[in-house]
Amino acid sequence: MMKKCEILVVCRHPDILATVVRLINNNPEWHATGCQSDDKAVKAFMLTKHNVVLIGAGVEAESEANLREEFIAINTKVKIVQHFGGGSGLLSAEIYGALQR
């Protein structure tokens, strides 16, 4: 059995975060962990080897830059992408695009 792709979602809006995590977890090849705060995101990232980090709604530019720096310091191979919203098709395209880089 193939290991699932681990995806960390960082988003400030609880409803959007819940929706994105649910959509990701609908794909049997993916597993999402959602975090609203930077601290929780970094802790989750240290506990699990995530393949992709999705930076979502409400994450300020300074927080995003700090998170990118911390995540890359922990795992230089992690793919970090911004999620712009727009439904499950765009979400899947963002994840598949990140995985192919």
N, C-alpha and C positions, 0 to 999 in steps of 0.2 A: 504494500500500500504506500502510495506517495504521500510525503509530508505536505501538510497544508502551508500555503503562503501566509505568513503572519503580517498583518497590516495594523499599524497603530494610527488611530484617527485622533487628531487634536482639534477641538472645536469648542468655542465658548457658548454656543447656543444649545441647550439641552435637547430640544425637540429635533433640531437638525442633526445633532450628534447621534441621537437614537435612530433616526431614519437612515443615516449613512451606514451605521454599524449593522443595522438590519439588512440593508441592501447588499452589503459586502458578504454577510454571513449566509445569504441566500445562494451564493456560489459555493458548491461543495469543495472547491479547491482552495478556498480562502477562509481565514479566520481573523476577525477584527476585534480589537480592543479599543474602546473609546475613553478619552480623558478630556475633561474641561480645563484643568489647570496645568500649568507648565511643570510644577513639582510632581504631580501624579504621572504626567506623561514621561518624564525622565525616569521615575521609579519603575514604571511599567516597561520602559525600554531596556532598563538594566536587568529586569527579571526574565525577559523573553527576547530571543533573537528575531527581531522584526526584519522582514525583507523590504517593506515599504512603509513610509510615514506619509500620511495625508494631512496637510495643514489646511484646516477648513475655516468656516465662517467665524469672524470676530477676533481672530488671532492678529494682534497688532504687529506691525513690521519689526519692531525691536524684539518682541518675544519670538517671532519667527526666526530672526537672525540668531538669537541666543540658542534656541532649540536646535537649529541646524548645526551650529557649532558643537553643541554637546553631543548630539546623536552621532555626528561624524567622528568625534573623538572616541566614542565608544565602539563604533562599527563603521569603518571607512567604506564598506561596500553597500551600505543602506541607500535606498533610492528615496529621495524626498521630493514630493510634488505638492503643489497647491491644488486644492479641490475648489472648483469655481461654482459648483452647484449645477443645476440644470437637468437633473434626473439620472436614472440608473444607467442609461446608455453612455453618457459622458463620463460618469463615475468609472464604469468598466474600462472605457477607452483610456482614462488617465492611469489606471492601475496597470493595464496591459502595456501601455506605452512606457511606464516606469520600469517594468520588469524586463523589457527588451533593450533597455539602455545598457 
